[in-house]
Amino acid sequence: MSSTPIDDAPSPGLFDWIWHIRGEIPLAPGQTSEDAFDRVAPLFDARGTSHRRMGDTLTFDKKDPDAQDKMAVFDRGTLTVDRNGPAPALRYHLVSRALLLCFLAPLMFLSFAAITIAVGKMDTPAKEEAAKKKPEKKDVQPPQSVIDKWLGAPAPESLKKKADDANKKDDKKTKPTSAYVFAGIFAVLYLIGRFLEDRLIKAQFRKRLLGA
């Protein structure tokens, strides 16, 4: 399966840095494109990866990569040997849908939180009105059987306490705390993944190219 070089496609916009990783590694003096691609080729021999060389360009695609694949987070990419600058370099442009999903997940959970808050505000007046109309019940303590007392079982909760516990559970359902927690978790995962993957892949390419 062949790939179209990413750099030949129109730029997605100013925010493509969210899930696109770019960089470059200087080549050793006299290193050819063929030698450079031969050195990084083992990274593209993993299961589910297809790649193609065309002159100074290597493109790859991944489908259902193994977890141990060092480039599993990337779905496709382009590597180009550039000799137009002051020194030859291998430039890479990699795309990761996993990073994009991690970036969007906090926004989704924040949306859930906003919806939960809005629903809670809509329900509050109705609950307050119902509470005013509802007569206050006396705090009745249900009787405890002789056997339960003999066994040392705790006394049953009063009807008022049960009602209060039920109201607390309803309040928790209308609070956005869980959504905020998940939003924070995915935000941290994205920040760690975005900068960590950038450094890791650069280190992999440098190790393959220069043996450093």
N, C-alpha and C positions, 0 to 999 in steps of 0.2 A: 504493500500500500504506500503510495507516494504522498508527500506532504507539500503544501505550498508555503514558501518562506513567509514567516510572520511579518517581517519587515517590508514585504511587498504589498501587504494589505494596508488599507487606510487606518490611521491611528484611531483607537476607540475614544480618545479624548484625554482631558487633563487628569482623569482619575484612574487611568489604567495601571498606575503604579500599585494600586490596591492588590491586584492579582497577577501583575506582570513583573518579572524580575529581570533586570538587565545588568550587564557588567562586562568586564574585559580582563584578559590575562595576557601580559606581554609574552611573546614567543622567544625562545632561545635564539641567539644569533645563527642565521643560516637554516633555521628550521622551516621545512616546507609544509604546505597545507596537508599533503598526504601523510607526512609523519605526525603532524599535530592531531589529525583525525584518527590515525592508527592508535595513538596513545590514549585518546578518550573513548575509543570504540567499546572497550569492555563495559562502560556505563550503559550502553545501549543494547547489550546482548541479553538483557533480562527478559523474562517471560512477559508477553503482552506488549512488548516494545518493537516497533518497526522504525527503521531509519533509512535515509537515502543520501548519498553524496552526489553533489553536482559541482565540480570544480572547487571553488573556495567556500562552498556552502554545504552544511549538513543539516538536514531537517529530521525531526522524529515525532512520533505519535505514540501514546500509551493507552492501552485498554485493559482494565482490570489488572493492574500490576500487583505483584506480590508485596506483602508488607515489608519484607527485608530489602526490597529494591531501594537503593540509595537515592533514586530520583522519583520515587512513587508519588510524591506530592504534585509533580508536574504532569500535565496532560499532553503538552506538545511544546515544541520550541525550535529555534533556529540558531545554529552556530556558524559564524562567518570569520574567515581569516581576512583581516583588513591590513593591507600594506600601504595605505594612502597616508597614514599618520607619520609622526616622527620615527616610530619604531613599529614593526609588525606586531599584531596582537590578535588574539582570538576573542571575538565579541560574541556574547550570547544573549538571547532574548527568550525567556521561558514563561509559560502561562500555566497558572494553577487555579482550577475551579474550586479546589478545597479551601484555598485562601479566601476566595470570593465568598463562599458560603459562610466561612467563619466571620467574615466582615459583616455580612448581611444578617446573621443570626441575632446579634444584639439589637439591631433595629426592629426585627420581628418581635422579640420579647418586650421591647419598650412599647411597641404598638399594643401588645396584649395588656401591658400595665395600664396604658392610657384608656383602653376599652373597659378594663376592670374598674378603674376609678370613676369613669363616666357612668357605668351601670350602678355603682355604689351610690353615687350622688342622686341618681334617678329613684333608687329604692328608699333612700333615707326618709324623705317626707312621708311616704306611704307607711313605713314602719313606725315613725313617730306618731302619726295619726292613729294607727291601729293600737299602739300602746296606750294612748290617752283614752280610747274608747273601751279598751279591755279592762275589766275590773281586776284589781289586784287580788291574787289568790293568797290564802293563808298558808303559812309554812307548815305543812303537815309532814310528820315523820312516820314513814311506813313502819309497821310492827316487825320485829325480828323474831324468828322462830326460836324455840327453846334449843333445838339441835344446833342452830348456827351460833347461839350464844355459848353453848357447851363446847363447841369446836373452836371458839375464839375468833369467829369470822367478824369482820368489821360491820358496824351498823349500816343499814341501807341509807343511801343519800335521800335527803328530803326532797319533796317535790319542787321547792323553790330553787334548790341547788341544781337539780336536773334541768330546770328551765333556764337558769343562768348559763349553765354549760352549753346548752343547745344554742343560746343566743351568741355565745362566744365563738362557737364553731361557724355559725352563719357569718359573723363579722370577719373571721379569717378567710372565708371563701371570697369575700369582696375586697380583700387587701391585695395589692400588687407585689407583695414582698417576694414571692417565688419568681415572678417574672423578672424583677430587678436582679435577683441572685443569678439566674441563668444568663441574663444579659451581661452581667459582670464576668461570669466564667468564660463566655465565648469571646468577650472583648480581650481578656487576658490571653486566651489561646491564640487569638489572631495576632496580637502584638508580638508574642513570643515566636509564633510560627513565621511571621513575615520577616523578622530580622534574623532569626536563627537560620531559616532555610537559605536566606541570602548569603550568610557567611559560610554555611556548610557546603553549598554547591560551589562557591568560589574556591573553597579549600580543596574540594575534590578535583576541580579542573586544574588548579595550580599543581596539585600533587601528581596528577597524571602527566601534565605537560612538562613540568620542570623537575619532577622527582623530589619536590621539597615537602 
